[in-house]
């Protein structure tokens, strides 16, 4: 029987920057090495491979001998290695210079390591734009892959490649069969082989492209052997080929133009993703304006590129060997967001090395919401303030570097709540805020700004007269100096009656993971652990990080006005001082992306509680300071 089915078999391996070494090791030792070692025994089965640059770089440093295996397989033309963006970027979100820079970085790396130029490219998350074609043509890339849905949308055959064009440049695009991917991942090997034969039209132009994750989510070595062995036995009906062969011998192809996917809607869904995207754009402009030292500028660019991973901007999970449980996507992992901020802040720090730097506040639409934000660039901290809520949504400590407001779901610092006097931490746990006035979503007007001295002040503007505690006007005076943010509050009763309420400023802080290994909470006046304060107060629930107890418990603390968080991961101290309060609550926020995902630490919330009675026409004021040092 003449061969009627051309099968392109591809495998994609990636872990984003910021994952722990043991997770890299698990992917390599549990998946990549056994799979490629097994594949090496089947020289008649060629496959295409894609490794993100960050993963390849890790393998080079920890398992350099693996590269010899890849070189041998390249020499016998059993594999082709795809290029792409080095740090697996979400292409549509990148400025053109970053996009081409990342492709050039991986293309050059592959050529130096393996002595071959890549002819094909991997598009992370299928984030397509027609401009990709002219961008890839600069590196003589001839072909790539898109999900078959793109082909279905323009009524094209999903079992054959097509050509597409941009600015006079052409690219061959292969459709990836998701249906067959599912068959291979979920069915026994013999069933998968039969599905390939039964679901394919027998004609000379039939090309089936599959990127199964079957070797990424727990498939044993025996299953791999069985699948590859069956492919060999069915070579008369299924010819496993490399894309280069198809492109070289292809007949005239249909032409098509594909629309891009709505990547930026993800930024609307997740404010934490939009904050990273906004920070990327801001620092890109700083790097672009840097002149003089080309080596330093290149360092800054590469740090910025680390933060552009598609993992932060899509809902795709990664799978590890020997588990059906996907790792949560990057945007839901605080440590992955932290790694992105570390890279971006480091890029910003590098740009400052080339010029004198004077701390100041600038105002512009930082996060693209149509309203100007207040961006304080200082040394050693950056502090970014929104008019909505008049709260701080980014607080960078440059020396480490770390964003202590790498938080989820729009939980920031100095977000205020006006609550009934009997409002309790149990109400917070149960999300009972119906009787409260939540100030985080309200618009504030600017009162005054002193740009060079790091001062800006705001006044609440309440237009809904039916809202709870509407008669309370809040004024907030920020003064940022060196490593300290000081906030003075003035609360004014503009109504005609007296008002009793609890005023609760909320300060969210993001540490590495909130574990006893990386975080300790102390009373900064006496340097006592919270444990010792509780013992004196005969509290039954003791927060004892030193003895190995979990830190991830909610706490009510009475009788303290100053808190000190000892960030052991960054070797830094974060201190909060309350000039006046009636105690505070500490809540450690956790969530997960999906029901089956493990719970992930997100941030530690400190809620200062102050019970207030305000007569008509009177006001009260108090201060809170937040400082960082190491």
Secondary structure as the mmCIF struct_conf table of DSSP 4:
data_model
#
loop_
_struct_conf.conf_type_id
_struct_conf.id
_struct_conf.beg_label_comp_id
_struct_conf.beg_label_asym_id
_struct_conf.beg_label_seq_id
_struct_conf.end_label_comp_id
_struct_conf.end_label_asym_id
_struct_conf.end_label_seq_id
STRN STRN1 UNK A 5 UNK A 13
TURN_TY1_P TURN_TY1_P1 UNK A 17 UNK A 18
HELX_RH_AL_P HELX_RH_AL_P1 UNK A 21 UNK A 27
HELX_RH_PI_P HELX_RH_PI_P1 UNK A 28 UNK A 32
HELX_RH_AL_P HELX_RH_AL_P2 UNK A 33 UNK A 39
TURN_TY1_P TURN_TY1_P2 UNK A 40 UNK A 41
TURN_TY1_P TURN_TY1_P3 UNK A 43 UNK A 44
STRN STRN2 UNK A 47 UNK A 51
HELX_RH_AL_P HELX_RH_AL_P3 UNK A 53 UNK A 62
TURN_TY1_P TURN_TY1_P4 UNK A 64 UNK A 65
HELX_RH_AL_P HELX_RH_AL_P4 UNK A 66 UNK A 75
TURN_TY1_P TURN_TY1_P5 UNK A 76 UNK A 77
STRN STRN3 UNK A 79 UNK A 81
STRN STRN4 UNK A 83 UNK A 83
TURN_TY1_P TURN_TY1_P6 UNK A 86 UNK A 87
STRN STRN5 UNK A 89 UNK A 89
HELX_RH_3T_P HELX_RH_3T_P1 UNK A 91 UNK A 93
BEND BEND1 UNK A 94 UNK A 94
HELX_RH_AL_P HELX_RH_AL_P5 UNK A 96 UNK A 114
BEND BEND2 UNK A 115 UNK A 115
STRN STRN6 UNK A 120 UNK A 121
HELX_RH_3T_P HELX_RH_3T_P2 UNK A 124 UNK A 126
TURN_TY1_P TURN_TY1_P7 UNK A 130 UNK A 130
HELX_RH_AL_P HELX_RH_AL_P6 UNK A 131 UNK A 137
TURN_TY1_P TURN_TY1_P8 UNK A 138 UNK A 140
STRN STRN7 UNK A 143 UNK A 147
HELX_RH_AL_P HELX_RH_AL_P7 UNK A 148 UNK A 153
TURN_TY1_P TURN_TY1_P9 UNK A 154 UNK A 155
TURN_TY1_P TURN_TY1_P10 UNK A 158 UNK A 159
BEND BEND3 UNK A 160 UNK A 160
STRN STRN8 UNK A 162 UNK A 166
TURN_TY1_P TURN_TY1_P11 UNK A 167 UNK A 168
STRN STRN9 UNK A 169 UNK A 176
HELX_RH_AL_P HELX_RH_AL_P8 UNK A 178 UNK A 186
BEND BEND4 UNK A 187 UNK A 187
HELX_RH_AL_P HELX_RH_AL_P9 UNK A 189 UNK A 198
TURN_TY1_P TURN_TY1_P12 UNK A 199 UNK A 199
BEND BEND5 UNK A 200 UNK A 200
BEND BEND6 UNK A 203 UNK A 203
TURN_TY1_P TURN_TY1_P13 UNK A 204 UNK A 205
STRN STRN10 UNK A 207 UNK A 210
TURN_TY1_P TURN_TY1_P14 UNK A 214 UNK A 218
HELX_RH_AL_P HELX_RH_AL_P10 UNK A 221 UNK A 233
TURN_TY1_P TURN_TY1_P15 UNK A 234 UNK A 237
STRN STRN11 UNK A 238 UNK A 240
HELX_RH_AL_P HELX_RH_AL_P11 UNK A 243 UNK A 249
STRN STRN12 UNK A 255 UNK A 255
HELX_LH_PP_P HELX_LH_PP_P1 UNK A 259 UNK A 261
TURN_TY1_P TURN_TY1_P16 UNK A 263 UNK A 264
HELX_RH_AL_P HELX_RH_AL_P12 UNK A 265 UNK A 269
HELX_RH_AL_P HELX_RH_AL_P13 UNK A 271 UNK A 289
BEND BEND7 UNK A 292 UNK A 292
HELX_RH_AL_P HELX_RH_AL_P14 UNK A 294 UNK A 306
TURN_TY1_P TURN_TY1_P17 UNK A 307 UNK A 308
STRN STRN13 UNK A 309 UNK A 309
HELX_RH_3T_P HELX_RH_3T_P3 UNK A 310 UNK A 313
BEND BEND8 UNK A 314 UNK A 314
STRN STRN14 UNK A 318 UNK A 319
TURN_TY1_P TURN_TY1_P18 UNK A 321 UNK A 322
BEND BEND9 UNK A 324 UNK A 324
HELX_LH_PP_P HELX_LH_PP_P2 UNK A 325 UNK A 325
STRN STRN15 UNK A 326 UNK A 327
HELX_LH_PP_P HELX_LH_PP_P3 UNK A 328 UNK A 329
HELX_RH_3T_P HELX_RH_3T_P4 UNK A 330 UNK A 332
HELX_RH_AL_P HELX_RH_AL_P15 UNK A 334 UNK A 352
TURN_TY1_P TURN_TY1_P19 UNK A 353 UNK A 354
BEND BEND10 UNK A 355 UNK A 355
STRN STRN16 UNK A 360 UNK A 364
TURN_TY1_P TURN_TY1_P20 UNK A 366 UNK A 367
BEND BEND11 UNK A 368 UNK A 371
STRN STRN17 UNK A 373 UNK A 377
BEND BEND12 UNK A 379 UNK A 380
STRN STRN18 UNK A 381 UNK A 385
BEND BEND13 UNK A 387 UNK A 387
STRN STRN19 UNK A 388 UNK A 388
TURN_TY1_P TURN_TY1_P21 UNK A 389 UNK A 390
STRN STRN20 UNK A 392 UNK A 397
TURN_TY1_P TURN_TY1_P22 UNK A 398 UNK A 401
STRN STRN21 UNK A 402 UNK A 403
TURN_TY1_P TURN_TY1_P23 UNK A 404 UNK A 405
BEND BEND14 UNK A 408 UNK A 408
TURN_TY1_P TURN_TY1_P24 UNK A 409 UNK A 410
STRN STRN22 UNK A 413 UNK A 419
TURN_TY1_P TURN_TY1_P25 UNK A 421 UNK A 422
HELX_RH_AL_P HELX_RH_AL_P16 UNK A 425 UNK A 429
TURN_TY1_P TURN_TY1_P26 UNK A 430 UNK A 431
TURN_TY1_P TURN_TY1_P27 UNK A 434 UNK A 435
BEND BEND15 UNK A 436 UNK A 436
STRN STRN23 UNK A 437 UNK A 438
HELX_RH_3T_P HELX_RH_3T_P5 UNK A 439 UNK A 441
BEND BEND16 UNK A 442 UNK A 442
STRN STRN24 UNK A 443 UNK A 443
STRN STRN25 UNK A 444 UNK A 450
HELX_RH_3T_P HELX_RH_3T_P6 UNK A 451 UNK A 453
TURN_TY1_P TURN_TY1_P28 UNK A 454 UNK A 454
STRN STRN26 UNK A 455 UNK A 460
TURN_TY1_P TURN_TY1_P29 UNK A 465 UNK A 466
BEND BEND17 UNK A 467 UNK A 467
TURN_TY1_P TURN_TY1_P30 UNK A 468 UNK A 471
STRN STRN27 UNK A 472 UNK A 481
TURN_TY1_P TURN_TY1_P31 UNK A 482 UNK A 483
STRN STRN28 UNK A 484 UNK A 493
BEND BEND18 UNK A 495 UNK A 497
STRN STRN29 UNK A 499 UNK A 509
BEND BEND19 UNK A 512 UNK A 513
TURN_TY1_P TURN_TY1_P32 UNK A 516 UNK A 518
STRN STRN30 UNK A 519 UNK A 523
TURN_TY1_P TURN_TY1_P33 UNK A 524 UNK A 527
STRN STRN31 UNK A 528 UNK A 529
HELX_RH_AL_P HELX_RH_AL_P17 UNK A 530 UNK A 536
TURN_TY1_P TURN_TY1_P34 UNK A 537 UNK A 538
BEND BEND20 UNK A 540 UNK A 541
TURN_TY1_P TURN_TY1_P35 UNK A 545 UNK A 548
BEND BEND21 UNK A 551 UNK A 551
BEND BEND22 UNK A 553 UNK A 553
STRN STRN32 UNK A 555 UNK A 557
BEND BEND23 UNK A 559 UNK A 559
STRN STRN33 UNK A 562 UNK A 567
TURN_TY1_P TURN_TY1_P36 UNK A 568 UNK A 571
STRN STRN34 UNK A 572 UNK A 578
BEND BEND24 UNK A 579 UNK A 580
BEND BEND25 UNK A 582 UNK A 582
STRN STRN35 UNK A 584 UNK A 591
BEND BEND26 UNK A 593 UNK A 594
TURN_TY1_P TURN_TY1_P37 UNK A 595 UNK A 596
BEND BEND27 UNK A 597 UNK A 597
HELX_LH_PP_P HELX_LH_PP_P4 UNK A 598 UNK A 599
STRN STRN36 UNK A 600 UNK A 614
TURN_TY1_P TURN_TY1_P38 UNK A 616 UNK A 617
STRN STRN37 UNK A 619 UNK A 629
#
